[in-house]
Amino acid sequence: MSEPHAPAGEPAGDSTPVSEFVAQLDRTMLLVTTRHGPALAGCLVGFSTQTSMDPFRYLVCLSRANATTRVAEAATHLALHQIGPDQLDLVRLFGEHTQDDVDKFAHCHWTPGPFGLPLLTGCPAWLVGAILSRIDAGDHVAVLLAPVAAARTRPSDAVRFSELPPLSPGHPA
């Protein structure tokens, strides 16, 4: 077994192996929406994963720089949306613009879903989860969810990180 590049808790001096490792994961991208009172928010996320089978749990990470994170701090639920390859317009809307400057929901089709969450019309699948906890994850907040509703609306392949067009983030990380 090879030795780690740096002791636990310390950054690796050469990030190339880390970057190469992460690039091979080619994670699924999701759109997250939420609400607190009248405030709606949503963003593109690339850090998410199932964390438990029984009970089922899902973890999604929101950038601290993101307006969605501020709304999610007071929210009780999040909606996760799978993105189809034909929905790069939504990827650009939710990935390149900040809710601080643009009402994203005025520029897309959505319907009210469980708990009043905005569900983006046309996404192949969605999942609504109750927020169980929020965890400091560096420049992101990891939000642990217990699913309460889900639907598949059409078959589609999920958009992966390697399939994203070049994006200019609404808030730099």
Residue pairs with C-beta under 8 A, 6 or more apart in sequence:
5 12
5 13
5 14
5 17
6 12
6 13
12 18
25 161
26 160
26 161
26 162
27 46
27 47
27 48
27 160
27 161
28 48
28 82
28 158
28 159
28 160
28 161
29 44
29 45
29 46
29 83
29 91
29 158
29 159
29 160
29 161
29 164
30 44
30 45
30 46
30 48
30 60
30 80
30 81
30 82
30 83
31 42
31 43
31 44
31 45
31 80
31 81
31 83
31 90
31 91
31 94
31 120
31 123
32 42
32 43
32 44
32 45
32 60
32 62
32 68
32 72
32 78
32 79
32 80
32 81
33 40
33 41
33 42
33 68
33 78
33 79
33 81
33 110
33 117
33 118
33 119
33 120
34 40
34 41
34 42
34 68
34 71
34 72
34 75
34 77
34 78
34 79
34 117
35 41
35 71
35 75
35 115
35 116
35 117
35 118
36 71
36 72
36 74
36 75
39 71
40 71
40 99
40 104
40 105
40 118
41 67
41 68
41 70
41 71
41 72
41 99
42 68
42 94
42 99
42 104
42 105
42 118
42 120
43 62
43 63
43 66
43 67
43 68
43 94
43 95
43 99
43 170
44 91
44 94
44 95
44 167
45 60
45 61
45 62
46 161
47 60
47 61
47 140
48 58
48 59
48 60
48 61
48 80
49 58
49 59
50 56
50 57
50 58
50 59
51 57
51 58
51 59
51 144
55 146
56 146
56 147
57 132
57 144
57 145
57 146
58 80
58 127
58 129
58 144
58 145
58 147
59 142
59 143
59 144
59 145
60 78
60 80
60 142
60 143
60 145
61 137
61 140
61 141
61 142
61 143
62 68
62 69
62 72
62 140
62 141
62 143
63 69
63 139
63 140
63 171
63 173
64 139
64 140
64 141
65 139
65 171
65 172
65 173
66 98
66 170
66 171
67 98
67 99
67 100
67 171
68 99
69 141
71 99
72 78
72 131
72 141
72 143
73 134
73 141
75 131
76 115
76 130
76 131
77 114
77 115
77 117
77 128
77 129
77 130
77 131
77 148
78 117
78 128
78 129
78 131
78 143
78 145
79 113
79 114
79 117
79 118
79 119
79 126
79 127
79 128
79 129
80 126
80 127
80 128
80 129
80 145
81 119
81 120
81 123
81 125
81 126
82 123
82 124
82 125
82 126
82 156
82 158
83 90
83 91
83 123
83 124
83 158
83 159
84 122
84 123
84 124
84 154
84 156
84 157
84 158
84 159
85 156
85 157
85 159
85 163
86 156
87 122
87 123
87 159
88 159
88 165
90 108
90 120
90 123
91 159
91 164
91 165
91 167
92 165
92 167
93 104
93 107
93 108
94 104
95 164
95 167
95 169
95 170
96 167
96 168
96 169
96 170
97 104
97 170
98 170
98 171
99 170
100 170
100 171
101 170
102 170
105 118
108 120
108 121
109 120
109 121
109 122
110 118
110 119
110 120
110 121
111 118
111 119
111 121
112 118
112 119
113 119
113 126
113 128
113 149
114 128
114 148
114 149
115 128
117 128
119 126
120 126
122 153
122 154
123 153
124 152
124 153
124 154
124 155
124 156
124 158
125 150
125 151
125 152
125 153
125 156
126 150
126 151
126 153
127 145
127 147
127 149
127 150
128 147
128 148
128 149
128 150
129 145
129 146
129 147
129 148
130 145
130 146
130 148
131 143
131 144
131 145
132 144
132 145
132 146
133 143
133 144
134 141
134 142
134 143
134 144
135 141
135 142
135 143
135 144
136 142
139 173
